[in-house]
Amino acid sequence: MNHIAHPLATRAALATVAALATFAASPAACAAEAEAAAAASYTAYVGNDQCPTNNSVSKITGPAWALGATIGVGSCPAGIAFSPDGSKAYMLNAGDNTITPIDTTTFTAGAAFPSGVIAPIFVAVTPDGKSIVTAGAGSNNLAIISTVNTGSIQLVPVGAGPLGLAVLPDSSAVVVANNGDGTLSVVRLGRTPALIKTITFPSPGCQAYDVAVTPDGASVYTSCSNGPLWKVSAKTGKPAAAPIAIPQASGGLDIVITPDGRKAYVANFNGAVYPVVLKTGTVGAAIPIVGAYGLAISPDGKALMVGNGYCCFIDTPVSIVSTATDTVTSVIPTGGNYTHRWLAFKP
């Protein structure tokens, strides 16, 4: 007995066959689409902090890395952070204790507003986009500023000489590195921010400079001006039994962690950046970069930007490192007798 296919079923089958044939017949087009999807474009803002002159921030784009426009900000620009949606950037002005908002669509600076602290150096925006957090190295306070109403500032006392800070991925707390007393402060965020824990380090201690949190929020890593890199449990607040030794025993500065949580990079002012495999605590070969100071990792984790922080009044470039090979792939001259201790990639 012969079966006659339903006309609609026949048309559907023919359409499917035609689609498959088109897909199979154009591998070059598919490859081009895949390549386009894989291609990345980057925008980063770099502070020009040769204080008290050159109070500005420059835009750098890649991967055909090039220096773009430069705009003025406040006195002695320091840390910079983007909102999660990338629509705004916030530049700290350490010289006048203010924050300059920057519209990233037009690359224009808005009116500066008070930071609430003295000598703000590092800054972050909470992952939920609700708050700007910054520590005042001259006032031993953490400021939590509403992004909706920048006049709303909540202050929480922390340790001595607070510098680097990092917010947990769920926006529940911020960890602050206190360079003056070698501790970490954990501050609860929300309606009533408060200091909930002070973390101290066993011997050889840590002159805490900067902190970074793993993407899963499980661990905090602290770079130390006196050399080592410490891992701390975010849940218990307990440091590891021993630190990770960095080959150059002094000058630990900025630290960043790749978005996949596999590696950290630690800047050392003695002239190198060190990659660290976090699972094993293995320190890789030094990536030589003169004056290595400021660090920023691209959203896809493929590019590490390194700012030359040497002082004073010399031309200092910005370097790009491939995280796949841990080698410098580009050097971007910036001129202008700048130093670059503060930089960030747009999300």
Buried (B, 14 or more C-beta within 10 A) or exposed (E): EEEEEEEEEEEEEEEEEEEEEEEEEEEEEEEEEEEEEEEEEBBBBBBBBBBEEBBBBBBBBBBEBEBEEBBEBBBBBBBBBBBBEBBBBBBBBBBBBBBBBBEBEEBEBEEBBBBBBEBBBBBBBBBBBBBBBBBBBBBBBBBBBEBEEBEEBBBBEBBEBBBBBBBBBEBBBBBBBBBBBBBBBBBBBEEEBEBEBBBEBEEBBBBBBBBBBBEEBEBBBBBBBBBBBBBBEBEEBEBBEEBBEBEBEEBBBBBBBBEEBBBBBBBBBBBBBBBBEBEEBEBEEBBEBEBBBBBBBBBBBBBBBBBBBBEEEEEBBBBBBBBEEBEBBBEBEBEBBBBBBBBBBBB
